[in-house]
Amino acid sequence: MKTYGKKILTALLTLALAISVVPNMAYAADATSSTDNNDTSGTATSLSSAGEVTGVLSSKDDVDFYKYTVDVSGYYNFIFRNLSSEDGSWYITVYDSSFNVLESERNGGYTLTTGVYDFKEGTDLYIKVEYDNLYEHSVDKQYSLKVNATSDDTWEKEYNDTKSTATIINQNKELNGNLYSSDDVDFYKYTVDITGYYNFIFKNLSSEDGSWYLTVYDSSFNVLESGRNEGYTDNSNTYNFKKGTVLYYKVEYDNLYGHSVGKQYSLTVNAKKSTNWEQEKNDSYSKAISLKTNTTKYGNLYNSEDVDYYSYTAKKTGTIKTTFKIDTDDVGNGWKITIYDSSKKEIKTVSDITTDKTISFKASKGKKYYVVVKANSSYSSPTNITYALKIK
């Protein structure tokens, strides 16, 4: 009986010891998965696009930092999940490499998907998980954090918030982007690679309405056009700057409506080759586009200040006819066309042109003449309307 009693006592002591040890072993397993001592950006736990990590806040003062060094060329976001069987509440913050806040949000125990980011490979981003002072339900509850990444070379590369860091865009290739905050600005750079004409097409790819402010600049960073886009497909004016010219396109947050953060858009340079179009800038006598007899040259005024110069060397002495044709009635106040001789002396001016027009003038064989096309006035100018010019 004494021996049996000793065995029972030994068993009870062993069981008590096991009970006291098991919780610590379980907590150690959680701590290993969440990685202790990651409560600063300098000790942040590394993330990759290949896996998922789990973590636990051990107290109200505990903070978990994670660091993701972008390892894909494409786009990605972060997915936070509550793995506990009970509700939880955390506060999640995403930072850029300079520790500027990209977004912050309270998580009430559900799956939280952050905004989509597209910083270039090698960029460091940080995610902070902390106790939520409002609801106080996050201590000792396990969560997971995952990088959801997609390789895709059709996305912009942040930071592209200045013209010097602009994302390169090529003709007839769609690029995707988004504004990750109200302070984000996306610049694109197009170096004209054709002889012809082209425009920019902006599309809202979100299932919801959006609102952006769009601006096109020339190589000297003069504004060619700008306007608000409220979620529809936007076709810019048609341009015909000569091959090698640099143009910039800026996408920014619309302060009036403010519905563009986190919403995907696309931008395309819609380009077509043509040798029959004027090539900007032809805004002076020295840059005048040469005209040939019975050959149509197409052009347009890309804004109210644009002026198009053409030159023609007479093949004979006699009356020269210049035909000017348009294919729309909506031309505002129309155009003004002036004919000059080789000494830049005015020969004839026709104003208020709103329909097809033929302008005749006397010419001498071998002499050079200039045809200058401009808006009749800066008010209600015929911007972005194609015209056809021919010498007969």
SELUMLUM-218230 format. One record per residue (C-alpha): residue number from 0; x, y, z. Coordinates in steps of 0.05 Angstrom, whole numbers, plus 5000, padded with zeros to 4 digits. Layout:
seq, px, py, pz
NUM, X, Y, Z;
...
//
This chain:
seq, px, py, pz
0, 5000, 5000, 5000;
1, 5056, 5048, 5016;
2, 5090, 5032, 4950;
3, 5024, 5043, 4913;
4, 5014, 5110, 4949;
5, 5083, 5133, 4929;
6, 5068, 5117, 4856;
7, 5004, 5157, 4859;
8, 5040, 5216, 4891;
9, 5095, 5212, 4838;
10, 5043, 5211, 4782;
11, 5006, 5271, 4811;
12, 5071, 5311, 4816;
13, 5089, 5293, 4745;
14, 5020, 5314, 4720;
15, 5024, 5380, 4758;
16, 5092, 5394, 4728;
17, 5065, 5379, 4658;
18, 5006, 5425, 4667;
19, 5051, 5482, 4690;
20, 5097, 5472, 4630;
21, 5047, 5462, 4573;
22, 5021, 5534, 4570;
23, 5091, 5561, 4565;
24, 5107, 5512, 4510;
25, 5045, 5533, 4471;
26, 5061, 5607, 4480;
27, 5133, 5595, 4459;
28, 5107, 5564, 4394;
29, 5064, 5626, 4381;
30, 5122, 5672, 4398;
31, 5167, 5636, 4349;
32, 5117, 5645, 4293;
33, 5106, 5718, 4310;
34, 5181, 5730, 4323;
35, 5195, 5766, 4389;
36, 5231, 5832, 4393;
37, 5203, 5862, 4329;
38, 5176, 5924, 4362;
39, 5216, 5974, 4322;
40, 5229, 5985, 4248;
41, 5302, 5966, 4259;
42, 5282, 5898, 4286;
43, 5224, 5886, 4239;
44, 5208, 5815, 4217;
45, 5222, 5804, 4143;
46, 5165, 5789, 4095;
47, 5168, 5761, 4025;
48, 5117, 5749, 3970;
49, 5128, 5674, 3979;
50, 5097, 5662, 4048;
51, 5053, 5682, 4106;
52, 5074, 5699, 4178;
53, 5034, 5695, 4242;
54, 5039, 5738, 4304;
55, 5011, 5754, 4373;
56, 5010, 5817, 4413;
57, 5031, 5795, 4483;
58, 5007, 5859, 4517;
59, 4974, 5926, 4505;
60, 5043, 5956, 4497;
61, 5069, 5905, 4448;
62, 5080, 5928, 4376;
63, 5098, 5883, 4317;
64, 5137, 5911, 4258;
65, 5145, 5877, 4191;
66, 5190, 5896, 4133;
67, 5176, 5880, 4060;
68, 5232, 5892, 4010;
69, 5195, 5892, 3943;
70, 5215, 5828, 3906;
71, 5169, 5831, 3845;
72, 5161, 5877, 3786;
73, 5087, 5889, 3788;
74, 5037, 5905, 3843;
75, 5020, 5878, 3912;
76, 4981, 5890, 3976;
77, 4980, 5863, 4047;
78, 4928, 5816, 4076;
79, 4917, 5815, 4151;
80, 4873, 5760, 4182;
81, 4848, 5745, 4252;
82, 4865, 5672, 4265;
83, 4831, 5670, 4333;
84, 4763, 5638, 4342;
85, 4742, 5702, 4378;
86, 4735, 5773, 4354;
87, 4797, 5816, 4357;
88, 4816, 5888, 4344;
89, 4882, 5914, 4318;
90, 4909, 5978, 4288;
91, 4947, 5969, 4223;
92, 4994, 6020, 4191;
93, 5033, 6017, 4126;
94, 5095, 6061, 4117;
95, 5141, 6076, 4059;
96, 5217, 6071, 4063;
97, 5221, 6142, 4093;
98, 5169, 6123, 4144;
99, 5114, 6165, 4115;
100, 5045, 6136, 4129;
101, 5015, 6105, 4066;
102, 4952, 6082, 4101;
103, 4927, 6065, 4170;
104, 4864, 6029, 4191;
105, 4829, 5996, 4249;
106, 4815, 5921, 4241;
107, 4756, 5894, 4279;
108, 4773, 5821, 4273;
109, 4758, 5811, 4199;
110, 4804, 5801, 4140;
111, 4836, 5867, 4121;
112, 4863, 5879, 4051;
113, 4906, 5941, 4043;
114, 4910, 5985, 3982;
115, 4949, 5964, 3921;
116, 5021, 5988, 3916;
117, 5070, 5988, 3858;
118, 5137, 6012, 3885;
119, 5196, 5988, 3845;
120, 5237, 5927, 3864;
121, 5284, 5937, 3923;
122, 5239, 5989, 3957;
123, 5228, 5977, 4032;
124, 5158, 5981, 4061;
125, 5138, 5972, 4134;
126, 5075, 5946, 4167;
127, 5060, 5960, 4240;
128, 5010, 5919, 4280;
129, 4990, 5947, 4347;
130, 4938, 5944, 4402;
131, 4873, 5979, 4387;
132, 4857, 6027, 4443;
133, 4786, 6035, 4422;
134, 4762, 5963, 4427;
135, 4819, 5929, 4467;
136, 4808, 5858, 4441;
137, 4875, 5840, 4410;
138, 4921, 5816, 4466;
139, 4942, 5742, 4460;
140, 4901, 5731, 4396;
141, 4937, 5703, 4337;
142, 4937, 5738, 4269;
143, 4970, 5727, 4202;
144, 5001, 5775, 4152;
145, 5014, 5760, 4079;
146, 5042, 5796, 4018;
147, 4995, 5785, 3959;
148, 5040, 5800, 3899;
149, 5031, 5796, 3824;
150, 5087, 5802, 3773;
151, 5064, 5850, 3718;
152, 5107, 5896, 3675;
153, 5047, 5938, 3654;
154, 5044, 5977, 3719;
155, 5074, 6044, 3737;
156, 5135, 6045, 3783;
157, 5132, 6087, 3846;
158, 5159, 6136, 3863;
159, 5141, 6172, 3798;
160, 5117, 6236, 3830;
161, 5163, 6284, 3791;
162, 5179, 6292, 3718;
163, 5250, 6268, 3731;
164, 5224, 6202, 3760;
165, 5167, 6195, 3710;
166, 5147, 6125, 3687;
167, 5165, 6113, 3614;
168, 5104, 6100, 3570;
169, 5109, 6074, 3499;
170, 5061, 6080, 3441;
171, 5001, 6033, 3440;
172, 5019, 5998, 3504;
173, 4972, 6005, 3563;
174, 5001, 6020, 3632;
175, 4963, 6012, 3697;
176, 4969, 6054, 3760;
177, 4934, 6081, 3821;
178, 4941, 6137, 3872;
179, 4958, 6105, 3939;
180, 4941, 6169, 3977;
181, 4913, 6239, 3966;
182, 4984, 6265, 3962;
183, 5008, 6216, 3910;
184, 5022, 6242, 3840;
185, 5038, 6198, 3780;
186, 5080, 6225, 3723;
187, 5089, 6191, 3656;
188, 5139, 6208, 3601;
189, 5127, 6196, 3528;
190, 5184, 6206, 3478;
191, 5151, 6211, 3410;
192, 5174, 6151, 3370;
193, 5133, 6159, 3306;
194, 5120, 6209, 3251;
195, 5046, 6219, 3255;
196, 4995, 6237, 3308;
197, 4974, 6211, 3376;
198, 4934, 6224, 3439;
199, 4930, 6198, 3510;
200, 4872, 6154, 3533;
201, 4857, 6151, 3608;
202, 4808, 6099, 3635;
203, 4778, 6085, 3703;
204, 4787, 6010, 3714;
205, 4752, 6009, 3781;
206, 4681, 5984, 3787;
207, 4665, 6048, 3824;
208, 4665, 6120, 3803;
209, 4730, 6158, 3811;
210, 4756, 6228, 3804;
211, 4825, 6249, 3779;
212, 4858, 6313, 3753;
213, 4897, 6303, 3689;
214, 4949, 6348, 3657;
215, 4991, 6343, 3593;
216, 5056, 6382, 3588;
217, 5105, 6395, 3531;
218, 5180, 6384, 3536;
219, 5189, 6453, 3568;
220, 5135, 6436, 3619;
221, 5085, 6484, 3591;
222, 5013, 6461, 3602;
223, 4982, 6436, 3537;
224, 4916, 6417, 3569;
225, 4887, 6400, 3637;
226, 4820, 6379, 3664;
227, 4780, 6339, 3715;
228, 4762, 6267, 3700;
229, 4702, 6240, 3738;
230, 4711, 6166, 3723;
231, 4697, 6163, 3649;
232, 4744, 6147, 3591;
233, 4783, 6210, 3574;
234, 4814, 6223, 3506;
235, 4864, 6279, 3506;
236, 4874, 6327, 3448;
237, 4910, 6300, 3387;
238, 4983, 6319, 3383;
239, 5033, 6316, 3326;
240, 5100, 6337, 3355;
241, 5158, 6312, 3315;
242, 5195, 6248, 3330;
243, 5240, 6253, 3391;
244, 5197, 6305, 3427;
245, 5184, 6292, 3501;
246, 5114, 6299, 3530;
247, 5092, 6290, 3602;
248, 5026, 6266, 3630;
249, 5007, 6277, 3703;
250, 4953, 6241, 3743;
251, 4935, 6270, 3811;
252, 4882, 6269, 3865;
253, 4821, 6311, 3851;
254, 4811, 6358, 3910;
255, 4740, 6375, 3889;
256, 4709, 6305, 3890;
257, 4765, 6264, 3922;
258, 4744, 6194, 3899;
259, 4808, 6169, 3866;
260, 4852, 6140, 3922;
261, 4865, 6066, 3913;
262, 4827, 6060, 3848;
263, 4861, 6029, 3788;
264, 4866, 6068, 3722;
265, 4901, 6056, 3656;
266, 4938, 6102, 3609;
267, 4952, 6090, 3535;
268, 4987, 6130, 3481;
269, 4943, 6119, 3420;
270, 4992, 6132, 3362;
271, 4984, 6128, 3287;
272, 5038, 6136, 3234;
273, 5026, 6187, 3179;
274, 5069, 6229, 3134;
275, 5011, 6275, 3116;
276, 5006, 6309, 3183;
277, 5040, 6373, 3205;
278, 5096, 6363, 3256;
279, 5098, 6409, 3316;
280, 5125, 6456, 3334;
281, 5116, 6493, 3269;
282, 5100, 6559, 3303;
283, 5148, 6605, 3265;
284, 5171, 6621, 3195;
285, 5236, 6583, 3206;
286, 5197, 6520, 3227;
287, 5144, 6524, 3173;
288, 5120, 6458, 3143;
289, 5132, 6452, 3068;
290, 5070, 6444, 3024;
291, 5069, 6410, 2956;
292, 5020, 6423, 2900;
293, 4957, 6380, 2904;
294, 4980, 6344, 2967;
295, 4937, 6349, 3029;
296, 4969, 6365, 3096;
297, 4929, 6352, 3159;
298, 4936, 6392, 3223;
299, 4902, 6419, 3285;
300, 4911, 6472, 3338;
301, 4928, 6435, 3403;
302, 4908, 6496, 3444;
303, 4883, 6567, 3435;
304, 4954, 6595, 3431;
305, 4979, 6546, 3378;
306, 4997, 6575, 3309;
307, 5014, 6532, 3249;
308, 5062, 6557, 3195;
309, 5067, 6528, 3125;
310, 5110, 6547, 3066;
311, 5100, 6539, 2991;
312, 5146, 6554, 2933;
313, 5106, 6573, 2871;
314, 5115, 6528, 2811;
315, 5086, 6580, 2764;
316, 5065, 6652, 2759;
317, 4991, 6662, 2768;
318, 4934, 6650, 2816;
319, 4946, 6601, 2872;
320, 4887, 6570, 2909;
321, 4892, 6548, 2981;
322, 4835, 6502, 3004;
323, 4819, 6494, 3077;
324, 4770, 6439, 3096;
325, 4739, 6414, 3161;
326, 4690, 6358, 3175;
327, 4650, 6386, 3234;
328, 4603, 6444, 3248;
329, 4624, 6452, 3321;
330, 4684, 6498, 3311;
331, 4671, 6554, 3360;
332, 4695, 6621, 3333;
333, 4735, 6586, 3278;
334, 4803, 6601, 3247;
335, 4841, 6658, 3216;
336, 4887, 6646, 3156;
337, 4939, 6696, 3132;
338, 4982, 6692, 3069;
339, 5051, 6724, 3071;
340, 5104, 6733, 3017;
341, 5177, 6715, 3025;
342, 5190, 6782, 3059;
343, 5137, 6765, 3111;
344, 5092, 6819, 3082;
345, 5018, 6805, 3090;
346, 4983, 6790, 3024;
347, 4914, 6768, 3048;
348, 4878, 6751, 3113;
349, 4812, 6714, 3119;
350, 4779, 6713, 3188;
351, 4719, 6678, 3219;
352, 4729, 6613, 3181;
353, 4677, 6563, 3206;
354, 4664, 6524, 3142;
355, 4706, 6500, 3082;
356, 4742, 6558, 3050;
357, 4784, 6571, 2987;
358, 4834, 6629, 2990;
359, 4864, 6654, 2925;
360, 4926, 6698, 2916;
361, 4974, 6720, 2861;
362, 5042, 6686, 2861;
363, 5107, 6691, 2822;
364, 5144, 6629, 2799;
365, 5201, 6609, 2846;
366, 5179, 6655, 2903;
367, 5165, 6628, 2972;
368, 5099, 6642, 3007;
369, 5074, 6627, 3077;
370, 5005, 6603, 3100;
371, 4993, 6616, 3174;
372, 4934, 6582, 3210;
373, 4912, 6605, 3279;
374, 4850, 6612, 3322;
375, 4804, 6669, 3304;
376, 4804, 6687, 3378;
377, 4827, 6657, 3444;
378, 4754, 6652, 3465;
379, 4719, 6589, 3440;
380, 4777, 6570, 3396;
381, 4774, 6509, 3350;
382, 4822, 6468, 3391;
383, 4835, 6395, 3372;
384, 4794, 6398, 3308;
385, 4829, 6368, 3248;
386, 4833, 6410, 3185;
387, 4858, 6393, 3115;
388, 4902, 6443, 3077;
389, 4919, 6438, 3003;
390, 4953, 6483, 2951;
391, 4925, 6480, 2880;
//
